[in-house]
Amino acid sequence: MSPRRNHPRRRNPDQPEQPRLAGEGVRRGIEGVQQWQDGEWMVRSIFGGAAAKTYRCPGCVQEIRPGVAHVVAWPIDGRGDESDRRHWHTGCWKARDRRIPGVERSRNAPRYG
């Protein structure tokens, strides 16, 4: 068994240096356009370190706590603008075309009927 390396390896001068995300890029995340059954969406991945507020996921209606990586999405095909942004859990966003719309009820509402 070889000994463990506790220090980073030195960079090979023949290899190009890996790009690093700077302040604004880390805060805003990585974004791109995604095509779904209901149109095109601008989707931005938010890293856990950049998530500073609590949001409500429209997919599962649960909270997205600060420090949790998630996705921000809004329609780009003329049906909305950036004010229509919604914060989703990453798994909820990926499974949203398989979900049925949830019904929000108050705590005192009857569950069935």
N, C-alpha and C positions, 0 to 999 in steps of 0.2 A: 504494500500500500504506500502511495506517495504522500508526502506531507502536504498539509493544507496550505493554501496561499492566502495570507492575510493582508496583502497589499495589492493594489490594482496593477494589472499588467501594463507595461509601457506601450505606448502607441507605436505601431509600425509606421515609419515615415512614408512608405509606399501606399498606405491605405488613407483614403480621405477621412477627415474628421466627421463624426456623426453630428447632424444638426440638432440643436437644442431649442426647445420652445422657450421664448422669452416671456417676460411678465404678462403682456396682454394676451399672448397666445395661450398661456396656461389658464388665465382667468376666463377667457371666452370659450375655450375648448376647440374641438375640431368639427367643422361643419361640412355638409354636403347635401345634395339633392337625392331624395329617395322616391321611387315610384311605387304606389300602393294601389289597391282596388279603387279607392276613393280619390285618387289624384296624386299630384306631386307635392311633396313636403320638403321644406328645408329642415334638416335635422342637425342638431349640434350636440355633441357628446360633452358633458361637463365632468371634469375630473373631481374626485372626492375632495381634494384640497381646495378646490375653487368653489365648492358648494357651501354657501355661508348662511342660507336662509332655509326655512321649512316651507315645503310646498305640498300640495295635495295632488296625488297621481289620479288622473281621470280614468285610468284603466282599472284600478283596484280600489279606488277611493280611500287609500291609506296615505299616511304622511310620508314624505321623503325628508328625512332628517338632515341637518347640516353635516357635511363631511361624507355624504353618501354619493357615489358617482351615479349619474342619471342622464337622461336625454331631454333636450328641449326641442319641440317640433312646432311648426306653424305652416299653414298652406301657402303655396306660392303661385297658384294658378288663378289668381284674381278673386278668390273667395275670401281672402283675409290678408292681414298684414302682420307686422311684428307685435301689434297689440293682442293678437290672437295666439300668442305663444302659450304652450302648455308644457309643464314639466312632468315627465313620465319616468317610472322605473324602467330600466333598460329591458328587462324581461317582459314587462307589460307592453312596451312599445312593439317589441318583436312579435308578440302574440295577439296584438289587438284585432287582427282580422279574423281570429278564431274565437274571440270573446263575444258574448251577447251583452247588450247594454244593461248595466246594473240599475236597479231601482233604489234610490235613496229614500229611506224611511226614518222618521224620528224614532227615538227610543220607545215611545209610548204607542207607536202604531202597531196594529196587529200584523203578525208575520205572514200569515196565510189568509187568503180570501179577498 
